[in-house]
Amino acid sequence: MTIVTCEIQWLTYLLQDFKVPFEHPSLLYCDNDSTRYIAANPVFHERTKHIEIDCHVVREKLNKGLIHLLLISTTEQMVVDIYTKALSPHSFKNICSKLGFINICSPACGGY
């Protein structure tokens, strides 16, 4: 979440440089309630010491109104799993078909 938050900040600077209007806040979807709670909670606990700096970055941008955290169900998040997780061949082919990917190396070019 910290990396995405930093990317959003960078994109807003880029848009400002190009004089492109940008509406705040950017919607950031997360399928983990604990992560959303830690980002919004100003109190740190023993369990979160290792992520303290990341939490400060996200919380600062959240408080400034750059981002707004929204919950998304894990099942709705599945399409982006192709970019972030190792998947079984069946799941990979299913998601590829949903995204409209085709295998250009296939002799028939019929997709995955």
N, C-alpha and C positions, 0 to 999 in steps of 0.2 A: 504494500500500500504506500510505503514511503517513496519508492521509486516512481510510481505513477503520480503521486502528489508533486514530486519534483519535476516530472515531465510536464504536468499541467501548468505549473508555475513558469517553466521555460517557454511553453507555447503562448502563455498570456503575454510575456515580455516580447516575444517575436511578433505577435499580433499587434501589440501597441506600437512597435517600431514601424510596422507597415500601415499604421493608422486604421486598422480594422477593428470595428467595435466588437467587444466581447462581453457577453452577459455572464455575471457571476450569480450563483456559484456553479461550478461544474459538478455534475452528478457523478458520483463514484460509487459503483455497486460492489458489495462485499457479501459473500455467502457465509461469513463467520460472525456470529453474534458477539463472541468474546473479543474479537479484534475491534469491532465497532465500539464496544463498551470501553475497552482500554483506551482507544483513541479519544473518546469523549470525556473520560473520567480524569479529573486533575490529580487524583491521589494515586501514587504508585505503591505497589505491594512488593513483597520479597520475590514473588514469582516473575515479576516483570523487569527486574534489574537489567537483564541482558538486552532488552529492547528499548531502554529508556530514551536514547537519543532519537531513534526512529519515531517514538511516540511524541516527542516534543515537536518534531517537524510536522507530523500530520496534525497534531492538536493545534499548533499555531495557525496553520492554513485553514483548518476547520473554524477556528475562532475568528479569523479575519474574513471569513465568508468566501474564500477561494473555492472550497469544495463543500459538498454536502453528501454525507454518507447515507446510502440506502441499502436496505436488505434485499437480496435476491436469493431465490431458492437454489439449492445445489443442482436440481434437475434443469433449471433454466440456464445454469452456468456451464452445462456440459459441452456446448458447442465450442467454447473457447478453450476447453481442455486440450484440444489438439495442439495448441500453442504452448501449453505449460506442463503437460504430463505425458508419461509413457502410456500408451493405450494398447488394448488388445487389438488384433487385426480386425475383428468384427466391429468394434467401436470406432476404430480409425476409418474404416470404409463407410460406416454409417454417417459419421460426421462429415467426411469428404463429400458425400452425396448431398447432404444438407447445405453445404457451402458452395456447391456447384463446381468443385474441383474436378479436373480431368487429368488422367495420366497421359502426358504427351509422348511417353516412351513406349506405351502399349501399342502392339501391332494394329489393333482394331481401333485405338483411341476411343474406346467406349467407356472410359472412366475407370474407377477403382473397383 
